[in-house]
């Protein structure tokens, strides 16, 4: 990621944090404190690797660590880690090249609507790997046509659309959630990450419930 992308990410993450209720802000601090194992208010590269390995994440991108470390001191502060968490929850990986699409990407509409793991392609792979996207539709969904939309078109297409039965974990519709591959060395790490996810998902579900209630009252 270039500097403009990092700054955009940090602004979005900080704005989301500042506008979140206090209990969500506390969860974010708990997440940071568990990653900061020696309590020096900074997260080193070793702490970064140790934390995500203990949480069972199969991907650990050291390039992302260095991209977020804007002052180049080899450590991340709270707002760096906040941007890292925001990146994890709002970005996807291409299923072909496993790169992180910078902005726009293409997603399988059937997978997206299922509420489970999404199947996403970066623009380059979508344009190049025609066989991949059609094979995915045939082999996974039994559909012999292109069922991918880019992220901007998907957002516009879903304007005003509310699913009949919204999944309890709405973040699953945004990014794949890697399950823990083994028991964490320190269960508190995974618990803090899980509690932060649950709190955010509860806030999202509450917002959706408010929209539904508003629509029902109008009707």
Helices and strands as residue ranges (DSSP letters): H 3-18, H 22-35, E 43-44, H 45-54, H 62-68, E 75-76, H 78-90, E 105-108, H 109-114, E 120-122, H 123-128, H 130-136, I 137-141, E 148-150, H 151-157, G 170-173, H 187-218
